[in-house]
């Protein structure tokens, strides 16, 4: 199964989504975790850029309920 964000797929075609707020420097850790832990297709979207003084806002999209819950338990 492909375990990477798909640039050509519309965000509204995913069944589940979760917005998270994370400090500067966390995005790579989250993406690496998703690449190894997600079973179905997923993608993420930048809502607000993080800075050294303000966290970033991101929305993550998932096909499976299992992936959503794993993500929420680990990153929320």
PyMOL commands that set and color helices and strands:
alter all, ss='L'
color gray80, all
select helices_A, chain A and resi 11-13+27-37+65-75
alter helices_A, ss='H'
color red, helices_A
select strands_A, chain A and resi 16-22+42-48+56-62
alter strands_A, ss='S'
color yellow, strands_A
deselect
rebuild
show_as cartoon
